[in-house]
Amino acid sequence: MMAGASAFASMGANWLAHPSNPLAYIGMSPVIASALDVFAHASAPRGKPEFGIRSVKIGDADVAVQEEISFRLPFGQLKHFVKQGGVPAGPKLLIVAPMSGHYATLLRGTVERMIPGHDVYITDWRDAKLVSLDEGQFDLDDYIDYIVAFLEHIGPGAHVIAVCQPSVPAYAAAALMSAKKHKARPRSLTMMGGPIDTREAPTEVNTLATGRQHSWFEHNAIATVPPIYPGAGRRVYPGFLQLAGFMSMNLGNHMMSHWEMFRHLVEGDGESADSTKAFYDEYRAVCDMTAEFYLQTVDSVFQRHLLPKGEFMHRGTRIDPGAITDVALLAVEGERDDISGVGQTKAALTLASALPAAKKKYLLAMEVGHYGIFNGRRWREKIAPVVEDFIAKHD
């Protein structure tokens, strides 16, 4: 219904603003056209965006980058950004993207900043509504297995950056691999704004998760994929519900952004309006996640806090952070993070009780919100250099 309304609004906006239409120059037509344009953009369906990283700047040279699919699994694939022209690859780096309703392209800025000095891979999770029921289920245990499989594929000596939600499964994978002395365990793990211990500085996200019974989420947040998709019949947490939740947390800011977009369109400042559109094109491109993964995460991470309590299990084996003895850990938090509060990620350093202090580091990024930890100017200029130095020190 919204897609149809968006299409009609777009047609109306184009018609009212067309230079050959005499009405375009009369009365309220420009204002109405701008309003229809804003509505059309806000309600339009969006597919999976592209990374679109064709080259990066290394020194004074523009170096071409080839995007390759290195490894495939049913619910996700491993993308590899290969520098061309004989440029040194650098330390192997796996960026674990969140499975939280957005595509991995939300980390485009993270990837682009790390490519010049590193051999970058990223987890590219599939939209659950496109995965046939024949492929089975995907839960938090599978997520951990996928991280291990990706590290095995990349080979020994890799480093890991986990952004937000995957800090928990990446930390669990590091503990499991360390306990087994797995040869492909990472040399370092950087966790950025991750919910390791959500009892620390609870945010509105934590309050929502703990304010209702687990059964409420199962009955109210889960839907069945309709027959028009390859994953027909699969139970999922729809991406648009996740997006609605995040936008409602900062509704005032989002309304102001759209008001500014409307104002720029009325004034004919297309460049400023286009920048707002570009952000929301990425932000609103959402995908579904499997019901079992979503519900297990709500239960284990946000309601029962199993990891910091030492009760988190993976296929019958208890996750022991004390097994981490040689995987260097960096915890990065944003002072203004309203999704993962200050202290939630830092808890990972305390839990790794057997890890020497020389292999632990904490960074609190001042005046930075959740998305600013891994995107934008402060990420590029203030946070990324710390991450690069940490990787180089432990490579």
N, C-alpha and C positions, 0 to 999 in steps of 0.2 A: 504493500500500500504506500509506504514512504517512497519507494523507488519510483512508483508511478507519479506521485505528487511532485517529486523532484524533477522528473522529466518534463511535466507540464509547466512547472515554474521556470525551468531553464528556457523552454520555448517562448514563454511569455516575456521573460527578461530580454532575450535576443530580439524579439519582435519590437518591443517598446524602445530598445536602444539602437535599432538599425538606422543608419544614416538616411536611407531612402524612405523611411516612415515619417510622414509629416507630424505625427503625434509625438515623436521623440523630442520635439523642441517646444512642446506646449505644456504649460501648467506643471502638474505633479508627475508627469511621465518619467523623468529621470529618477525621482525618488522611488516610485513604484518599481521601476526596472531594477534598481539597486537592491530593494528589499526582496524581490523575487530571486535575484542572483544569490543573495546570502542564504535564503531558505533552500534553494536548489543545491547549493554546495553543502549545507549542513545535513541534508537528508539523503544525499546520493549514496548508493552502495559503492564500495571500493574493493578492488581485488588486491592480490599480493603485489606490493611494490618491488621494484628492482633496486639492487644496491647501486648500480650504475657507476661504479668506481673504475674508470678507464685508465687513469694515470695518477701518480702521486709525485710530489716534489721532494727530491732528495738532493740536498745542496742546491746547486743552481740548475740542476737538470730535471726535466720531466721524464719520469720513468713509466713506461707502459705497464699495466697490470692486467693479467688474464684471470678471470673468475672460472674456477673449475669445480665440479662436483667430485669430491675425492672418495666418498664412501656413502652408501645408502642403506637405510633401515626403514621398516614400514612407517614409523611415526616421525622420522627425521633423517636429514642427510647432513653430511659434513662438507661445507664449502671451503675452498682453498683459494687464497688470493696470491697468485704467483707473479713475482716481479720478473720482467723481461730484460733482455739485453745483458745478461751475465752479471747483474747486480747481486752482491752477496745476500743470501736469504735472511740471515740473522737467526737468533734463537727461535725455536718452534713455540708458537703461542696458540693455545686453544681458548677462544672466547665463548663462554657458555651463555647463550641468550636466554632470557626468561620465557617460560611458557605461561604467559599471563594475559592472553587475549590479543597481544600484538605480535607482528612478525619480527623476525630477526633484524629486518632492515631498520627497526627503531634504533639499532646500535650502529648505524652507518657512520656516524661521527667517531665512534669508538674505534671501529675497524680502520677507517681512513687515517686516523692519527697514529695507529700502531704499525701500519704496513711498512713505512720507510725503514724501521729498524728491526723488524721481526718477520718471521715466516708465519703468516696469520691464517688460522682456520676459525670457522665459526659454526656453531650448531644451528641448523636451519630446520625448525620444527614444522611439521605439516599441520594443516587445518584438519581437525579431527572429523569434521563432517565430510571430508573427501577421502577418508580411509575406510575401506570396506570392512564390514564385520568379520570377514574371513581372516583378517589380519590379527584378530584377537583384541585383548584389552591393553591399556597402557596406564600404569599407576606410578606412584612415587618410587617403588622398587625398580620398575622398568627404567625410569628416568636415570637412576643411579647406574644401572647396568649399561645404559647407552653412553654415559660419560666414560665409564671404564672401557667400553668397546671403542669409542672414539680415540681415547688415549693410546690404546693398544695399536690402533691403526696408524696413528701419527708416529709412534715409536718412543723409546726411552729419551729422556732429557727435555720433555716439553714443560712449558709453564702454562698456568691456567688463570684466566680472569673470569669470575662469575659475577654477573650483574644482577642485583636484586634477588628475586625468588630463587634462582639456582644456587645461591650461596649455600643453602642447606644441603641439597643433594651432592654438590661438588665437594663440600666439606666431608660429608659422609663417605663419598667415594675415596677421598684422600685418606681417611681413617682406615677404611677397609683394605685399600691397597697397601697402606703402610704396615698394617698388621700381618699381611701376607708377604711382605717384602717384595711386592710386585715390581718387576723391572721397569714397567712403564709408569710407575707412580710419578706425579709431577715433581719438578724441582722446587716450584713455588706455586702458591695459590693466593691470588688477590681476590678478596670479597668486597664488593662495592654496594653499600646500602642493602645488606641482606638480613632477613629475619631469623638470625641464629637463635636469639632469645627474645621473644616478643613480650616478655614480662618487663623488660627494660623500656622506660619511656614510651608507654603504649600510645599509638596514634589512633585516628578515627578508623583506620583499617582494622586494627586489633580490636577496637571496641565493637565494631560490627560483627567480627568473627566470634567474639566471646559473649556477646549479648543475647545470643539465640541458641537454642538447642541444635545439636547436629542434625536432627531429623528435619528441622525447618529448612536447612539448606538443601537437603535431599528433595523435599517436596516443593520448594519454591524457586530454586535456582537452576534446576536441571530440566532439560527439554529433550525430546526425541527428534533426531534428524529426519526431516520429511523425505518422501520417496524421490524427489527431484535431484538428490545428491548421491554421489557414490557411496557415502557412509550411511545410507538410509537405515533407520532402525537403531543406530548407535545413540546411547545416552550421553549427552554433552552439557557442559556449561557454556552457553552461547557467548561469543566474544562481545556482542553488542550489550549484554548485561554487565560484563566487566567494565566496558567503556563507560556505560551510564553511571556506574558506581564511582569511577574515578572522576568523571566530570562533575558529578553532584557534590563531591568533596570541595571543589573549587568553582562552584557555579558562577559566583560573582565575577571571577577573573575571566572565565570563558565567555560570559555575556558581554563583558567589556571588550574582549578581543573581537567579537562579532560586531559590536557597535562601532569599533574603530574601522573594521573592514567595510561596514556599511557607509561610514562617513567618507572613507577614501574613495569608494566607488562613486558616491554622489559628487565629490569634488573632482573626479576624473584622475585621481592619483592611483593609477593602475598598479604601479610598482609596489607601493606599500600594501595594497590589498592582495596582491599576488603572493607576498611573503607570508601573510596570514593564511592564505589558502594552502600554500605549500606545507606549512606546519600541520594543519588539520587534515590534509590529504594523507599524511603519514600517520598521524595520531588516531584517525578514525578508520584506518585499514585494520580490521580486526579479524581474528580467527577463533574457532571454537576449541575448547580443550575437553578431553575425555572426563566423564563424570567421576570415574574412580580416582583419577589423579587429583581433580579439584577437591573432592570430598576428603580424600586421605590427607591432603595438604592442610585443609582447614582443621581437621581433627588433630593431626600429629604436631603441626607447627604452631598453630594459633590458639587451639583450645587446650591441649594437654601438655604442650611444651616438652615433648619427649626427649629431644636432643639435649638441651641443657640439663635435664633431670637424669641423664644417663640411661634412659629407657627406650631410646629409638632403636628399632629393629629393622634389619634388612634380610628378608627371606630366612628368618629364624636366627640370625646372628646379630648380637648387640653391637651397635656402633660405639666404639670406644675412642674418643678424641685423644686419650692418653697414649694411643698407639702411634700418633704422629710424632716422630722423633727427628726427621730430616727433611720434611717438606716445609719450606719457609712460608710464613703466613703474613699477609698484609691486609689489614682491615681499613677500609675507607668509608667515612661517613660524612654526610652533609649537615651543616649546622641547622639548616632550615628544612630538612627532610620531613615531610608530613606523611610519608608512607612507611618508612622504616626509621623509627626514632633513634636518637643518639644513644649509643650503648648496646643496641641490639646486635650489631655486627662485631663490635669490639669484644663481645662475650666469647667469640671463637678463640681469641688469644688466651683467655683465662682457662677455657676448657682443655686446651692442648697443654696439659700440665707437664708433660715430659719433654716438650720442645724447648731447646735453649733460648734464652732471651735474645741472643744475637740473631736468631732466625725469626723474630717477631717484630712487627712494625705497625704503628697506628697513625692514621692521618685523619684529622678532623678538618674538612674543607669549610672555611668560614664563608658565610653569606651565600651558601649553595644549597639549593633544594634537591629533591630526588633526581630529577632528570639532568640537572646541572652537574651531577657527579660524573656522568659518562658522555655528556654532549655539551657543546657550546664552548665559549671562549675560556672559561675557568677550567674546564676539563682539559682543553688543549694546552693552556699555558701554565697552570698551577698543579693539576692532579697528574696528568700523563707523565710529566718528567719524573715525579716521585715513583710512579709505577715502573717506568723504564729503568731507573737507577736500581730499584729493588730487584727486578729481573736480572739485570746485568751482574749485580752483586752475588746472586745465587745461581748463576748459570754454570 
